[in-house]
Amino acid sequence: MSTVRLTMAQAVIRYLTAQKVEIDGELKPMFAGCWAIFGHGNVAGLGEALYQVRDQLPTWRAHNEQGMSHAAIAYAKTLDRRQMMACTASAGPGSTNMVTAAALAHVNRLPVLFLPGDTFATRMPDPVLQQIENFHDHTLTSNDCFRPVSRFFDRITRPEQLLTSLPQAMRVLTDPIECGPVTLAMPQDVQTMAFDFPEHFFNEQTHYPRRQAADRGELARAIELIKTASKPLVVAGGGVHYAQARDAFDAFVSKYQLPVGETQAGKGALPWDHEQNMGTIGVTGAASTNALAADADLIIAVGTRLGDFASGSRAMINPEARILCLNVASFDAIKHRSQPLVGDALLTLPELENGLTNWQPESAWVERADELRRQWHRSVDVATTDRGTDLPTDAEVVGAVNRAASERDIVVCAAGGLPGELQKLWRTRYARGYHVEYGYSCMGYELAGGLGVKMAKPDSEVFVMVGDGSYLMLNSEIATSVMLGHKIIAVVLDNRGYGCIHRLQQACGGPGFNNMLEDCLTAEDGAPKTDFAAHAAALGAKSEKVGNIGELEAALERAKASPISYVITLDTDGQAGTEEGGSWWDVAVAEVSARSEVEEARARYDKHKARQWKNL
């Protein structure tokens, strides 16, 4: 057997460059590149190895470890998990900065490979700089924080362990069910240790999507269940995208005139103006879809976990309705007392379509759905129309950005009140035109995520919509986008605080407290008014502040013409939200309080809980 002598770090990088994927008949690298912020824990090992292959596997330098990891995750999501990136940071704070991003990838079932530096396996120089010493277990390091937020975790303490660990890592990263973050903790001394690896270990390997056909019995029972329904509603989740099943989904719902509600992850499964698209579903869903969900006798969930925002915390869906859940993962297919149909959506939807011959929903249901859809479109038109004020609502800003976006442009968001407004109001005909991270709802994802989206779709304009709170949490990758030449257009909505949680606090009976800058502890002169345009300019972007929607629309045209990242900021109304649509969300309210407003909110809460119990 022929061998090649490599350090552990060199072997990891050589193995990654050998992984390929076939997309539309073209062979591409599975790993588009590696994000790296070097420190003493990875610069001499992984840094040396990455330098040797810099022409094959690009290494990008970021400004924040969490930010670069968000960019990697956004890239994989935009490409339907077909390609991905790796991220490496030094031992200590560099590595733990990536833990939040790992949790985000875990919740959203998105692939990213984390290669954090670790303390010395030999322990010879212990305690080293940035080492966390555990008094009762010397095998623990700060990288053990990755264990609960990784789909696969390993600590490589000998170079030859890669022979079994790396194939397992690739299995998880490419598996449709287990897909998620993989962490390989890398002690800095072991990174530099050499071993005679078998040359065949580095042979080029092409990965193809694994597609699991449905069990014949489950499929037959699913068809029989659907045939008993007269008022069905389909819910499109992110799995429709990841299974590349959008055309099959369209064919299925169109043939049987099935009304469709989209989740945050599923938005874009159908064009916004498709006759079967009722709008989004759930807590921040469309009034049309939620009305149908309350009266449907069957919910057909495709590729969704039916999380609390999609199900209205289990209180929105008709408690008498049956639920059929088509999902590649049995873990998800049985949720909500669903009848499971475990299988790949691309394979299974045509079988459902072919098995339902001579069945149709009742005509009155189809007609009602169509009328509700038309009413909702009119509501969106009203909500997104410019009122001509100098303190616009989030909905008005969404409308302006949506009108500026071309058909294949992409909007990016993650947290606060904006995801709710976007889910209700953003119109996209492009399957990947809507990119909102709402599984983990991570503040700070927006700008870094926008960078990753742009890297995946360089021909699309990427509009990042972000509140002042999220902007202040993580904005450094604006500088990275300028440095790398990946232009994003960011619209910063400044309501001077955490407006979304402020409104939630009030809805739960609380006073304004510690959310808006005017309601928190400050110096005598109050909190400063942040000049976001000046800040963005200092990071290298073009920028401007506007005063109203008309000025925003003009600025968006300048932004589209700009060759580099462009940031537009405007003041917005922190109290206003789109009242049409939506449903209750289970946020527990105090049972005992000195405030009568809290007691009233608790009484309303108990009424909703009673409905929720019927769906358990």
Summary of the structure (lengths in Angstrom):
residues: 616
radius of gyration: 25.1
end to end distance: 59.4
largest distance: 78.9
contacts: 2294
relative contact order: 0.10
helix: 41%
strand: 19%
